[in-house]
Amino acid sequence: MRDPDAPDVSLTLDAVLGAAREIVPGQDFGDDDFLRPLQVLLHSLDSEAALSPIGRLGQFTRIVDLLANRLQVEHWLQRYPEILEEAIAAPVVIVGLMRTGTTLLHRLMACDKRFYAPLWYETRFPAPQPGYDFSSADARIGLAQQEVRQMLAASPDLAAIHPLEACGADEEILLLEHSFYSTVPESFAHLPGYARWLEAHDNTPGYRYLRRLLQFLQWQKKRQGLRAERWLLKTPHHLHHLEILLGVFPGASVIQTHRDPLQTIPSLCSMNYALNAMGSDSVDPHALGRHWCDKFARSLQRAIAVRAQHAGQFIDVQYTDTASAPLATVQRIYGQLGLALDDSTRAAMTQWLAANRREDRDPHHYTLEQFGFSRDGLERDFATYRAMFTP
């Protein structure tokens, strides 16, 4: 039965482009590399995702928001062309399967003022409103806080899985999403056709647009009075495209976090199931489990091959070390990066840890069987990775 409160929307290219232009007048979305993946995404959402009326409206609204953001970005770039002269120094990038301590490590290292870190509201809304002077209240923060509240209301389990904070350091995958070369849509809906297209096509345009948005955010942070040396980035998504990441950001240092996939794969499926359930009444947990298991098994195999070509750029970190001794783990990472952990930064990290204890959040419950997994099956799928990187 159709929800009377959810208006019918058209998931076509003309419809979403037109709706975005109603929000932000203009024609310039930037390079048109985004058009083909967007078309594939729209078709997959329309034909495969089994969206509820609310889910369909939510996906339409999210895509329109992304396109409106692109229009806003181009507005700022045209007004301030010097933005694209911002030099992006070789970043430090945290990668690893979901549920391997990447968020803890990222937010802890983001306490160091030598790093720029993307904040959640910046990744969701990278462009300020036209005319914003960077000295008054930023309207994007309120929008982000409202969206976080809506997400948690729609899926309360998310709070136990991934801490959402509008002003907290978070994943640049939401920046990548603006190019429509990202796994964000797959996290929210069943999109096998879109997923196959992404894996079969070169994702370099997405990473080039990510670099462009980082230049824009860096320029904004400088106008806010911040001065750092390089970016601290984090997202498991990069495991799918490490060779592209290292090509677009030459000299990047990659911190790869490790934890047994027998623990991480069911956990990440639990998170994505919660996201899928926000927009569909017919989520198949076994199909979801097989999709994400196969996807990350392939990506980890490719990652092993990429590491062999760039061994000196990788730092390995075990989840158990991050969870049990986070400051000692950071100290070791800094040693490998050639950074000193000074007293003021250590104090800021200590304060952050005290204010963000994992035990203050509800436990995250899941089982292998929920998603059609067995211990033997996961051991087989991730045999090479487990032998190389998990104790």
C-alpha positions in Angstrom: 0.0 0.0 0.0 1.4 3.4 -0.9 2.1 5.8 1.9 -0.1 8.8 1.3 2.5 11.1 2.9 5.2 10.0 0.3 4.7 11.8 -3.0 5.5 9.8 -6.1 8.8 10.7 -7.7 10.4 10.0 -11.0 13.9 8.3 -10.8 15.0 9.6 -14.2 18.0 11.7 -15.2 15.9 14.7 -16.4 13.8 14.6 -13.2 16.7 14.7 -10.7 18.7 17.3 -12.8 15.6 19.5 -13.1 14.8 19.2 -9.3 18.4 20.2 -8.4 18.2 23.3 -10.7 15.1 24.3 -8.9 17.0 24.3 -5.6 20.2 26.0 -7.0 19.7 27.8 -10.3 22.4 27.1 -12.8 23.5 24.8 -15.5 27.1 23.9 -14.5 27.4 20.6 -12.6 31.2 20.5 -13.4 32.7 17.7 -15.5 30.0 15.4 -16.9 31.8 12.2 -15.8 29.1 11.7 -13.2 26.3 11.4 -15.8 26.8 7.8 -16.8 27.1 6.3 -13.3 24.1 8.4 -12.2 22.0 7.0 -15.0 23.0 3.4 -14.1 22.2 4.2 -10.4 18.8 5.6 -11.2 17.9 2.6 -13.3 19.0 0.2 -10.6 17.1 2.1 -7.9 14.0 2.0 -10.1 14.2 -1.6 -11.2 16.0 -3.6 -8.5 15.9 -1.9 -5.1 12.3 -2.8 -4.1 12.1 0.6 -2.4 9.2 1.5 -0.3 7.5 4.8 -1.2 9.4 6.5 1.6 12.6 4.8 0.5 12.0 5.9 -3.1 11.5 9.5 -2.0 14.5 9.3 0.2 16.8 8.2 -2.6 15.3 10.8 -5.0 15.9 13.5 -2.4 19.5 12.4 -1.6 20.4 12.4 -5.3 18.9 15.8 -5.8 20.8 17.1 -2.8 24.1 15.8 -4.3 23.4 17.4 -7.6 22.5 20.7 -5.9 25.7 20.5 -4.0 27.6 20.1 -7.3 25.9 23.3 -8.6 26.9 25.1 -5.4 30.5 23.9 -5.7 30.8 25.2 -9.2 29.3 28.5 -8.1 32.1 28.9 -5.6 34.8 27.7 -8.0 33.7 30.3 -10.6 33.8 33.0 -8.0 37.1 32.0 -6.5 39.1 30.1 -9.2 42.1 30.2 -6.9 40.5 27.3 -5.0 41.8 24.9 -7.6 45.3 26.1 -6.9 45.2 24.6 -3.5 48.0 22.1 -3.2 47.0 18.7 -1.7 50.0 17.3 0.1 50.4 13.5 0.2 47.6 12.5 2.7 47.5 9.9 5.4 44.7 7.5 4.5 43.2 4.9 6.9 41.7 1.9 5.1 40.4 -1.5 6.3 37.3 -3.5 6.4 34.4 -1.9 8.3 34.4 -2.7 12.0 38.2 -2.8 12.2 38.7 0.4 14.4 39.0 2.8 11.5 36.6 5.3 13.0 38.4 5.2 16.4 41.8 5.7 14.8 40.6 8.4 12.5 38.9 10.5 15.2 41.8 10.0 17.5 44.4 11.2 15.0 42.1 14.0 13.9 42.8 15.6 17.3 46.2 16.4 15.9 46.1 20.0 14.5 48.7 19.1 11.9 46.0 17.2 10.0 42.9 18.4 8.1 40.1 16.0 8.6 36.7 16.1 6.7 33.9 16.7 9.1 30.5 14.9 8.6 28.6 18.1 7.7 31.4 19.1 5.3 31.2 15.8 3.5 27.4 15.9 3.3 27.2 19.5 2.3 30.7 20.5 0.9 29.6 24.0 -0.3 28.4 26.8 2.0 25.5 28.9 1.1 26.3 31.7 -1.4 27.8 34.7 0.3 28.8 32.9 3.5 31.7 34.8 5.1 33.1 32.0 7.3 32.8 34.0 10.4 29.1 33.6 11.3 27.1 30.4 12.1 27.3 27.9 9.3 23.8 26.7 8.2 25.2 23.4 7.0 25.8 22.3 10.6 22.1 22.6 11.5 21.1 20.7 8.3 23.5 17.9 9.2 22.3 17.7 12.8 18.8 17.4 11.6 19.7 14.7 9.1 21.6 12.7 11.8 18.5 12.9 14.1 16.3 11.7 11.2 18.6 8.7 10.5 18.7 7.6 14.1 15.0 8.0 14.4 14.5 5.8 11.3 17.0 3.2 12.4 17.9 3.4 16.2 20.4 0.5 15.8 22.8 2.8 13.9 23.9 4.5 17.1 25.3 1.2 18.4 27.0 0.5 15.1 28.6 3.7 13.9 28.7 7.0 16.0 27.2 9.8 13.9 28.2 13.3 14.8 27.5 16.3 12.5 30.8 18.0 13.6 32.9 14.9 14.0 35.6 13.7 11.6 34.1 11.2 9.2 34.5 9.4 5.9 35.3 11.1 2.6 33.2 8.5 0.9 30.3 11.0 1.2 32.5 13.3 -0.9 33.0 10.5 -3.4 29.3 10.0 -3.5 28.9 13.4 -5.3 30.6 11.8 -8.4 28.3 8.7 -8.1 31.4 6.6 -8.1 30.9 5.2 -4.6 29.5 2.3 -2.6 27.2 4.6 -0.6 24.1 3.7 -2.6 24.8 0.0 -2.2 24.8 0.5 1.5 21.3 1.9 1.4 19.7 -0.4 -1.2 19.9 -3.6 -3.1 21.6 -2.5 -6.4 23.4 -5.4 -8.1 23.3 -3.8 -11.5 24.9 -0.6 -10.3 27.4 -2.5 -8.3 28.5 -4.6 -11.3 28.8 -1.4 -13.4 31.1 0.3 -10.8 33.3 -2.7 -10.6 33.6 -3.0 -14.4 34.5 0.6 -15.0 37.4 2.9 -14.2 36.6 4.8 -11.0 39.3 7.4 -11.5 36.8 10.2 -12.3 35.4 9.8 -8.9 38.8 10.2 -7.2 39.6 13.2 -9.3 36.4 14.8 -8.1 37.3 13.8 -4.5 40.6 15.7 -4.9 38.7 18.7 -6.3 36.4 18.7 -3.2 39.3 18.4 -0.9 40.8 21.5 -2.5 37.6 23.3 -1.8 37.3 22.2 1.8 41.0 23.0 2.4 40.4 26.5 1.1 37.4 26.9 3.4 39.3 25.6 6.4 42.0 28.2 5.7 39.4 30.9 5.6 38.3 29.7 9.0 41.8 30.2 10.3 42.9 26.6 10.3 46.4 25.7 9.0 47.4 22.0 8.8 50.1 20.1 6.8 48.0 17.4 5.1 44.8 15.5 5.1 43.8 12.6 7.3 41.3 10.5 5.4 39.4 7.3 6.1 37.0 5.0 4.4 36.8 1.2 3.8 35.7 2.1 0.3 39.4 2.7 -0.8 40.0 -1.1 -0.4 38.2 -1.5 -3.7 40.4 1.1 -5.5 43.8 1.3 -3.8 45.6 1.6 -7.2 43.5 4.6 -8.1 43.8 6.2 -4.7 47.6 6.0 -4.9 47.6 7.3 -8.5 45.4 10.4 -7.7 47.2 11.0 -4.4 50.8 10.1 -5.1 53.0 9.6 -2.0 50.0 8.9 0.2 50.7 6.9 3.4 48.1 4.2 3.9 47.3 2.8 7.3 45.5 -0.5 6.8 43.6 -1.9 9.8 43.1 -5.6 10.3 40.6 -7.8 12.1 39.4 -11.3 11.3 36.7 -11.2 8.6 34.7 -13.7 10.6 34.0 -10.8 13.0 33.9 -7.9 10.6 31.9 -9.2 7.6 28.7 -10.1 9.7 29.1 -6.8 11.5 29.3 -4.7 8.4 26.3 -6.6 7.0 24.4 -5.7 10.1 25.1 -2.1 9.6 24.1 -2.1 5.9 21.0 -4.1 6.7 19.9 -1.4 9.1 20.5 1.2 6.4 18.6 -0.9 3.8 15.7 -1.3 6.1 15.2 2.4 6.2 14.1 2.4 2.6 12.7 -1.1 1.8 10.2 -3.5 3.4 11.7 -6.5 1.7 15.4 -6.6 2.5 16.9 -10.1 2.0 19.6 -10.5 4.6 21.2 -13.6 2.9 21.4 -11.8 -0.5 22.9 -8.7 1.3 25.4 -10.9 3.1 26.6 -12.6 -0.1 26.9 -9.3 -1.9 29.1 -7.7 0.7 31.1 -10.8 1.4 31.9 -11.4 -2.2 32.7 -7.7 -2.8 35.2 -7.4 0.0 36.8 -10.8 -0.7 37.6 -9.6 -4.3 38.8 -6.2 -3.1 41.1 -7.6 -0.4 42.7 -9.9 -3.1 43.3 -6.9 -5.3 44.6 -4.9 -2.3 47.2 -7.6 -1.6 48.5 -7.2 -5.2 48.6 -3.4 -5.0 50.5 -3.5 -1.7 53.2 -5.6 -3.3 53.9 -2.7 -5.7 53.8 0.0 -2.9 55.0 -1.8 0.1 56.8 1.2 1.6 53.6 3.2 1.7 51.6 0.9 4.0 51.4 0.7 7.8 49.6 -2.3 9.3 47.5 -2.0 12.5 45.7 -4.7 14.3 42.2 -3.9 15.7 43.1 -5.5 19.0 45.9 -3.0 19.4 43.8 0.0 18.6 41.0 -1.1 20.9 43.2 -2.1 23.9 46.0 0.5 23.6 45.0 3.3 21.3 47.6 5.9 22.3 50.4 3.4 22.1 49.1 2.4 18.7 49.1 6.0 17.5 52.6 6.4 18.9 53.8 3.5 16.8 52.0 4.8 13.7 53.6 8.3 14.2 57.0 6.7 14.4 56.5 5.1 11.0 55.2 8.4 9.6 58.1 10.3 11.0 55.9 12.4 13.3 56.4 13.3 16.9 53.5 12.9 19.3 53.8 16.1 21.4 52.3 16.6 24.8 49.5 18.9 23.7 48.4 16.4 21.0 48.6 13.5 23.4 46.5 15.4 25.9 43.9 16.2 23.3 43.7 12.5 22.3 43.4 11.5 25.9 40.6 13.9 26.4 38.8 12.6 23.3 39.1 9.0 24.5 37.6 9.8 27.9 34.7 11.5 26.2 34.0 8.8 23.7 34.2 5.4 25.5 32.8 2.5 23.5 31.1 1.2 26.6 28.9 4.3 26.7 27.1 3.1 23.6 24.7 0.2 23.3 26.2 -3.1 22.3 26.0 -4.1 18.6 24.3 -7.5 18.2 24.5 -9.8 15.2 25.2 -13.4 14.2 26.8 -15.2 11.2 23.6 -17.1 10.5 21.5 -13.9 10.1 23.2 -13.3 6.8 23.6 -16.8 5.6 27.2 -17.2 6.7 29.1 -20.1 8.2 32.4 -20.2 9.8 33.8 -22.6 7.2 32.5 -20.4 4.3 34.1 -17.2 5.6 37.3 -19.0 6.3 37.4 -20.2 2.7 36.4 -16.8 1.2 39.1 -14.9 3.1 41.8 -17.6 3.4 44.7 -15.7 1.9 43.9 -12.4 3.7 43.5 -14.2 7.1 46.8 -16.1 6.6 48.7 -12.9 5.8 47.2 -10.3 8.2 45.2 -11.7 11.1 46.8 -13.5 14.1 
